[in-house]
């Protein structure tokens, strides 16, 4: 069975969840494991989105909010009112770079 990126991410996420569920980790670092994992996953999401082929690119809908992902660092670059608004923001950004 060949594993795709999404499948690999899910395996890694489950392993990290298991590690963070350890009470000693939570006590040692004084963190909320679920919030920490969500933050990590969101930071990584978006990296390289401009190069993705056949995908939605850097514009995504997250929790009923349209956003533009940061292509270089990951995470959210800008929040938008709609998908069209995101496209306008990206068009203006690219036009300014000339």
MODELLER restraints for C-alpha pairs under 7 A, 6 or more apart:
rsr = mdl.restraints
at = mdl.atoms
rsr.add(forms.Gaussian(group=physical.xy_distance, feature=features.Distance(at['CA:20:A'], at['CA:26:A']), mean=6.78, stdev=0.5))
rsr.add(forms.Gaussian(group=physical.xy_distance, feature=features.Distance(at['CA:20:A'], at['CA:33:A']), mean=5.41, stdev=0.5))
rsr.add(forms.Gaussian(group=physical.xy_distance, feature=features.Distance(at['CA:21:A'], at['CA:33:A']), mean=6.73, stdev=0.5))
rsr.add(forms.Gaussian(group=physical.xy_distance, feature=features.Distance(at['CA:26:A'], at['CA:32:A']), mean=6.85, stdev=0.5))
rsr.add(forms.Gaussian(group=physical.xy_distance, feature=features.Distance(at['CA:26:A'], at['CA:33:A']), mean=6.72, stdev=0.5))
rsr.add(forms.Gaussian(group=physical.xy_distance, feature=features.Distance(at['CA:42:A'], at['CA:75:A']), mean=5.30, stdev=0.5))
rsr.add(forms.Gaussian(group=physical.xy_distance, feature=features.Distance(at['CA:43:A'], at['CA:74:A']), mean=4.99, stdev=0.5))
rsr.add(forms.Gaussian(group=physical.xy_distance, feature=features.Distance(at['CA:43:A'], at['CA:75:A']), mean=4.32, stdev=0.5))
rsr.add(forms.Gaussian(group=physical.xy_distance, feature=features.Distance(at['CA:44:A'], at['CA:74:A']), mean=4.95, stdev=0.5))
rsr.add(forms.Gaussian(group=physical.xy_distance, feature=features.Distance(at['CA:44:A'], at['CA:75:A']), mean=6.33, stdev=0.5))
rsr.add(forms.Gaussian(group=physical.xy_distance, feature=features.Distance(at['CA:45:A'], at['CA:74:A']), mean=5.24, stdev=0.5))
rsr.add(forms.Gaussian(group=physical.xy_distance, feature=features.Distance(at['CA:45:A'], at['CA:75:A']), mean=5.66, stdev=0.5))
rsr.add(forms.Gaussian(group=physical.xy_distance, feature=features.Distance(at['CA:46:A'], at['CA:58:A']), mean=6.46, stdev=0.5))
rsr.add(forms.Gaussian(group=physical.xy_distance, feature=features.Distance(at['CA:46:A'], at['CA:69:A']), mean=4.95, stdev=0.5))
rsr.add(forms.Gaussian(group=physical.xy_distance, feature=features.Distance(at['CA:46:A'], at['CA:70:A']), mean=5.68, stdev=0.5))
rsr.add(forms.Gaussian(group=physical.xy_distance, feature=features.Distance(at['CA:46:A'], at['CA:71:A']), mean=5.54, stdev=0.5))
rsr.add(forms.Gaussian(group=physical.xy_distance, feature=features.Distance(at['CA:46:A'], at['CA:74:A']), mean=4.49, stdev=0.5))
rsr.add(forms.Gaussian(group=physical.xy_distance, feature=features.Distance(at['CA:46:A'], at['CA:75:A']), mean=5.85, stdev=0.5))
rsr.add(forms.Gaussian(group=physical.xy_distance, feature=features.Distance(at['CA:47:A'], at['CA:70:A']), mean=6.43, stdev=0.5))
rsr.add(forms.Gaussian(group=physical.xy_distance, feature=features.Distance(at['CA:47:A'], at['CA:71:A']), mean=4.61, stdev=0.5))
rsr.add(forms.Gaussian(group=physical.xy_distance, feature=features.Distance(at['CA:47:A'], at['CA:72:A']), mean=5.35, stdev=0.5))
rsr.add(forms.Gaussian(group=physical.xy_distance, feature=features.Distance(at['CA:47:A'], at['CA:73:A']), mean=5.81, stdev=0.5))
rsr.add(forms.Gaussian(group=physical.xy_distance, feature=features.Distance(at['CA:47:A'], at['CA:74:A']), mean=4.36, stdev=0.5))
rsr.add(forms.Gaussian(group=physical.xy_distance, feature=features.Distance(at['CA:48:A'], at['CA:71:A']), mean=4.97, stdev=0.5))
rsr.add(forms.Gaussian(group=physical.xy_distance, feature=features.Distance(at['CA:48:A'], at['CA:72:A']), mean=6.33, stdev=0.5))
rsr.add(forms.Gaussian(group=physical.xy_distance, feature=features.Distance(at['CA:49:A'], at['CA:57:A']), mean=5.07, stdev=0.5))
rsr.add(forms.Gaussian(group=physical.xy_distance, feature=features.Distance(at['CA:49:A'], at['CA:58:A']), mean=5.11, stdev=0.5))
rsr.add(forms.Gaussian(group=physical.xy_distance, feature=features.Distance(at['CA:49:A'], at['CA:71:A']), mean=5.43, stdev=0.5))
rsr.add(forms.Gaussian(group=physical.xy_distance, feature=features.Distance(at['CA:50:A'], at['CA:57:A']), mean=5.42, stdev=0.5))
rsr.add(forms.Gaussian(group=physical.xy_distance, feature=features.Distance(at['CA:50:A'], at['CA:58:A']), mean=5.99, stdev=0.5))
rsr.add(forms.Gaussian(group=physical.xy_distance, feature=features.Distance(at['CA:50:A'], at['CA:71:A']), mean=6.15, stdev=0.5))
rsr.add(forms.Gaussian(group=physical.xy_distance, feature=features.Distance(at['CA:58:A'], at['CA:68:A']), mean=5.39, stdev=0.5))
rsr.add(forms.Gaussian(group=physical.xy_distance, feature=features.Distance(at['CA:58:A'], at['CA:69:A']), mean=4.93, stdev=0.5))
rsr.add(forms.Gaussian(group=physical.xy_distance, feature=features.Distance(at['CA:58:A'], at['CA:71:A']), mean=6.88, stdev=0.5))
rsr.add(forms.Gaussian(group=physical.xy_distance, feature=features.Distance(at['CA:59:A'], at['CA:67:A']), mean=5.80, stdev=0.5))
rsr.add(forms.Gaussian(group=physical.xy_distance, feature=features.Distance(at['CA:59:A'], at['CA:68:A']), mean=4.58, stdev=0.5))
rsr.add(forms.Gaussian(group=physical.xy_distance, feature=features.Distance(at['CA:59:A'], at['CA:69:A']), mean=6.30, stdev=0.5))
rsr.add(forms.Gaussian(group=physical.xy_distance, feature=features.Distance(at['CA:59:A'], at['CA:86:A']), mean=6.70, stdev=0.5))
rsr.add(forms.Gaussian(group=physical.xy_distance, feature=features.Distance(at['CA:60:A'], at['CA:66:A']), mean=5.83, stdev=0.5))
rsr.add(forms.Gaussian(group=physical.xy_distance, feature=features.Distance(at['CA:60:A'], at['CA:67:A']), mean=5.51, stdev=0.5))
rsr.add(forms.Gaussian(group=physical.xy_distance, feature=features.Distance(at['CA:60:A'], at['CA:68:A']), mean=6.39, stdev=0.5))
rsr.add(forms.Gaussian(group=physical.xy_distance, feature=features.Distance(at['CA:61:A'], at['CA:67:A']), mean=6.14, stdev=0.5))
rsr.add(forms.Gaussian(group=physical.xy_distance, feature=features.Distance(at['CA:66:A'], at['CA:79:A']), mean=6.08, stdev=0.5))
rsr.add(forms.Gaussian(group=physical.xy_distance, feature=features.Distance(at['CA:66:A'], at['CA:80:A']), mean=5.22, stdev=0.5))
rsr.add(forms.Gaussian(group=physical.xy_distance, feature=features.Distance(at['CA:66:A'], at['CA:81:A']), mean=6.43, stdev=0.5))
rsr.add(forms.Gaussian(group=physical.xy_distance, feature=features.Distance(at['CA:66:A'], at['CA:82:A']), mean=5.66, stdev=0.5))
rsr.add(forms.Gaussian(group=physical.xy_distance, feature=features.Distance(at['CA:66:A'], at['CA:83:A']), mean=6.03, stdev=0.5))
rsr.add(forms.Gaussian(group=physical.xy_distance, feature=features.Distance(at['CA:67:A'], at['CA:76:A']), mean=6.46, stdev=0.5))
rsr.add(forms.Gaussian(group=physical.xy_distance, feature=features.Distance(at['CA:67:A'], at['CA:78:A']), mean=5.72, stdev=0.5))
rsr.add(forms.Gaussian(group=physical.xy_distance, feature=features.Distance(at['CA:67:A'], at['CA:79:A']), mean=4.37, stdev=0.5))
rsr.add(forms.Gaussian(group=physical.xy_distance, feature=features.Distance(at['CA:67:A'], at['CA:80:A']), mean=5.53, stdev=0.5))
rsr.add(forms.Gaussian(group=physical.xy_distance, feature=features.Distance(at['CA:67:A'], at['CA:86:A']), mean=6.80, stdev=0.5))
rsr.add(forms.Gaussian(group=physical.xy_distance, feature=features.Distance(at['CA:68:A'], at['CA:76:A']), mean=5.99, stdev=0.5))
rsr.add(forms.Gaussian(group=physical.xy_distance, feature=features.Distance(at['CA:68:A'], at['CA:77:A']), mean=5.51, stdev=0.5))
rsr.add(forms.Gaussian(group=physical.xy_distance, feature=features.Distance(at['CA:68:A'], at['CA:78:A']), mean=5.19, stdev=0.5))
rsr.add(forms.Gaussian(group=physical.xy_distance, feature=features.Distance(at['CA:68:A'], at['CA:79:A']), mean=6.36, stdev=0.5))
rsr.add(forms.Gaussian(group=physical.xy_distance, feature=features.Distance(at['CA:68:A'], at['CA:86:A']), mean=6.43, stdev=0.5))
rsr.add(forms.Gaussian(group=physical.xy_distance, feature=features.Distance(at['CA:69:A'], at['CA:75:A']), mean=5.69, stdev=0.5))
rsr.add(forms.Gaussian(group=physical.xy_distance, feature=features.Distance(at['CA:69:A'], at['CA:76:A']), mean=4.47, stdev=0.5))
rsr.add(forms.Gaussian(group=physical.xy_distance, feature=features.Distance(at['CA:69:A'], at['CA:77:A']), mean=5.12, stdev=0.5))
rsr.add(forms.Gaussian(group=physical.xy_distance, feature=features.Distance(at['CA:70:A'], at['CA:76:A']), mean=5.57, stdev=0.5))
rsr.add(forms.Gaussian(group=physical.xy_distance, feature=features.Distance(at['CA:70:A'], at['CA:77:A']), mean=4.71, stdev=0.5))
rsr.add(forms.Gaussian(group=physical.xy_distance, feature=features.Distance(at['CA:80:A'], at['CA:86:A']), mean=5.37, stdev=0.5))
